Amino acid sequence: MGAMVAFEVARQLRAQELQEPTHLFLSSHGAPHVQPDCEPLRDLSDTEFLGRLPSLYDAVPEAILGSTALRKTFLPILRSE
């Protein structure tokens, strides 16, 4: 949310011809004009979410995918934004 607010403030400063930032460095959010090509992962069921992880991130260990106890522990962490 903070990235979008900062972007909109900078945009309004420019539109009103006020002093605008020299640089605006943001993270955790894509550019407003670039939309992802796929559905948000947050809307997927746990099974669908876990099924998509290996194709999206090669760094998810097979131990997590293959263990119910590890999935229960790590699923909330993997889902966090």
C-alpha positions in Angstrom: 0.0 0.0 0.0 2.8 2.4 0.8 4.3 2.1 -2.6 1.0 3.0 -4.3 0.5 6.0 -1.9 4.0 7.3 -2.6 3.5 6.9 -6.3 0.2 8.8 -6.3 1.6 11.6 -4.1 4.5 12.1 -6.5 2.0 12.0 -9.5 -0.2 14.7 -7.8 2.9 16.9 -7.0 3.8 16.8 -10.7 0.2 17.4 -11.9 0.0 20.5 -9.6 3.4 21.7 -10.7 4.8 21.5 -7.1 8.2 20.5 -5.9 8.4 16.8 -6.8 10.9 14.2 -5.6 14.2 13.9 -7.5 14.0 10.1 -7.2 11.3 7.7 -6.0 12.5 4.2 -5.1 9.7 1.8 -4.3 9.6 -1.9 -3.7 7.1 -4.7 -3.1 4.7 -3.5 -5.9 4.9 -3.6 -9.6 4.4 -0.5 -11.7 0.8 0.6 -11.9 0.7 0.2 -15.7 2.0 -3.4 -15.6 -0.5 -6.0 -14.6 0.4 -9.6 -13.9 -0.5 -12.2 -16.5 -1.8 -14.7 -14.0 -4.4 -14.8 -11.2 -3.3 -13.8 -7.7 -1.9 -16.7 -5.7 -3.8 -15.5 -2.6 -7.1 -16.7 -4.2 -5.9 -20.3 -4.7 -6.8 -23.2 -2.4 -3.9 -24.7 -0.5 -3.6 -27.6 -2.9 -3.6 -25.3 -6.0 -1.2 -22.9 -4.3 1.3 -25.7 -3.5 0.9 -27.1 -7.0 1.9 -23.7 -8.5 5.0 -23.1 -6.2 7.5 -25.4 -8.0 6.8 -23.7 -11.4 7.0 -20.2 -9.9 9.9 -20.7 -7.5 12.6 -23.3 -7.9 13.7 -22.7 -4.3 10.9 -24.5 -2.5 12.5 -27.7 -1.1 10.8 -31.0 -1.9 10.8 -31.7 1.8 8.2 -29.0 2.4 6.1 -30.2 -0.5 6.3 -33.8 0.6 5.7 -33.4 4.4 2.3 -32.6 5.9 3.9 -31.2 9.1 6.3 -29.0 7.2 3.5 -27.7 4.9 1.4 -26.8 7.9 4.4 -24.8 9.3 5.5 -23.2 6.1 2.3 -22.6 4.2 1.4 -19.4 6.1 4.9 -18.1 5.6 4.9 -18.9 1.9 1.5 -17.3 1.5 2.5 -14.0 3.2 2.9 -11.0 1.0 
